[in-house]
Amino acid sequence: DTNEGDSGSVVVSTGDSLSQKAGKIQISNGLTDLTKGADLVLRSGKSLSQSGGELILESGDGHYTAGNIVIKGGTSSYQNGSAVNIKTGHSIQRSSGDLNFSTADGDNSSAGSSSGNLNLSSG
């Protein structure tokens, strides 16, 4: 904590590799046998006078293909599988946040590239 200036940063990174894959970063909770598993919370910073910090999940760029972003619910042996919920923030004074889904444009229309599909399916 600080009353003057920034409170500091935490950076976790692996080294670069020119001939193999760069190192993997994995954050996980331990296993439990008799109770609910522990939560994993990623939360951006709050501000008392300005905008809160953004939570950005961004995959890696690639020469041939970029990395995917996968958000996957868990499997249950006895009950329903987990739900995946996306919910916008609320506002006390104004409207709630927007929920936007979009695909990026393809950069080379002469090579047959186009915007990606937007798919919604069940089952």
matplotlib code that plots the C-alpha trace (Angstrom):
import matplotlib.pyplot as plt

x = [0.0, 1.1, -0.2, 2.2, 2.5, 1.9, 1.8, 4.0, 3.6, 3.9, 5.2, 5.3, 7.0, 9.0, 12.1, 12.2, 13.1, 14.2, 14.3, 11.6, 8.4, 8.7, 7.9, 4.4, 2.8, 0.2, -1.8, -3.9, -5.4, -4.9, -7.1, -9.7, -11.5, -14.3, -15.4, -15.8, -12.7, -11.0, -12.0, -9.5, -10.1, -8.6, -9.6, -8.5, -7.9, -10.6, -10.5, -12.2, -12.1, -11.3, -12.1, -11.3, -8.6, -9.3, -9.1, -7.6, -7.3, -5.3, -3.8, -0.5, 0.1, 1.6, 3.1, 0.8, -2.1, -2.7, -3.4, -7.0, -8.7, -10.6, -13.1, -14.3, -16.6, -15.8, -17.1, -19.3, -19.5, -22.9, -24.6, -24.7, -21.5, -20.6, -22.2, -20.3, -21.7, -20.8, -22.4, -21.9, -21.3, -24.1, -24.1, -25.7, -26.1, -26.1, -26.9, -25.2, -22.3, -22.7, -22.2, -20.4, -19.5, -17.6, -15.1, -12.2, -11.9, -9.6, -6.8, -6.3, -9.6, -7.8, -6.5, -10.0, -9.7, -12.8, -14.2, -14.5, -17.9, -20.0, -21.4, -23.9, -24.8, -26.1, -25.5]
y = [0.0, 3.6, 7.1, 8.5, 7.3, 3.8, 0.8, -1.3, -4.0, -7.8, -9.3, -13.1, -14.1, -16.8, -16.3, -16.2, -19.2, -18.9, -22.7, -24.2, -23.1, -20.4, -21.5, -22.2, -20.3, -22.3, -21.1, -23.7, -24.6, -27.8, -30.9, -31.5, -34.7, -33.7, -30.2, -27.7, -26.9, -23.5, -20.5, -18.9, -15.2, -12.7, -9.2, -5.9, -2.9, -0.6, 3.2, 5.6, 8.5, 7.2, 4.1, 0.7, -1.4, -3.6, -7.4, -8.4, -12.0, -11.9, -14.9, -14.8, -13.6, -16.2, -16.2, -19.0, -18.9, -17.0, -18.8, -19.5, -18.3, -21.2, -20.7, -24.1, -25.3, -28.3, -31.9, -33.4, -37.2, -36.9, -33.6, -31.1, -29.8, -26.3, -23.3, -20.5, -17.1, -13.8, -10.8, -7.1, -4.7, -2.6, 1.1, 2.9, 6.1, 5.1, 2.1, -1.3, -2.2, -3.4, -7.0, -7.1, -10.0, -9.4, -11.0, -9.1, -8.3, -10.3, -8.1, -9.6, -9.8, -10.6, -13.9, -14.9, -13.9, -12.6, -11.9, -15.0, -16.6, -15.9, -19.3, -20.1, -23.7, -26.1, -29.8]
z = [0.0, -0.6, -0.3, -2.8, -6.4, -7.9, -5.5, -7.8, -10.4, -10.4, -13.6, -14.2, -17.5, -19.0, -21.1, -24.9, -27.0, -30.6, -31.4, -29.1, -27.4, -24.8, -21.2, -20.0, -17.1, -15.2, -12.2, -10.4, -7.1, -5.2, -5.1, -2.4, -1.6, 0.8, 0.0, -2.9, -4.8, -4.3, -6.5, -8.8, -9.0, -11.5, -10.6, -12.0, -9.9, -8.5, -8.5, -6.1, -8.6, -12.1, -14.3, -12.9, -14.5, -17.5, -17.5, -20.7, -22.0, -25.2, -27.1, -28.7, -32.3, -34.7, -38.2, -39.4, -36.9, -33.7, -30.5, -29.5, -26.3, -24.7, -21.9, -20.8, -18.0, -15.9, -16.1, -13.4, -12.7, -10.9, -11.5, -14.4, -16.0, -15.1, -16.6, -18.4, -17.6, -19.2, -17.5, -17.9, -15.0, -13.6, -12.8, -9.9, -11.9, -15.6, -17.8, -17.5, -19.7, -23.3, -24.3, -27.7, -29.9, -33.1, -35.5, -37.0, -40.7, -42.9, -44.2, -47.7, -49.6, -52.8, -51.3, -50.2, -46.6, -44.9, -41.5, -39.3, -38.7, -35.6, -34.5, -31.7, -31.1, -28.5, -27.8]

ax = plt.figure().add_subplot(projection="3d")
ax.plot(x, y, z, "-o")
ax.set_aspect("equal")
plt.show()
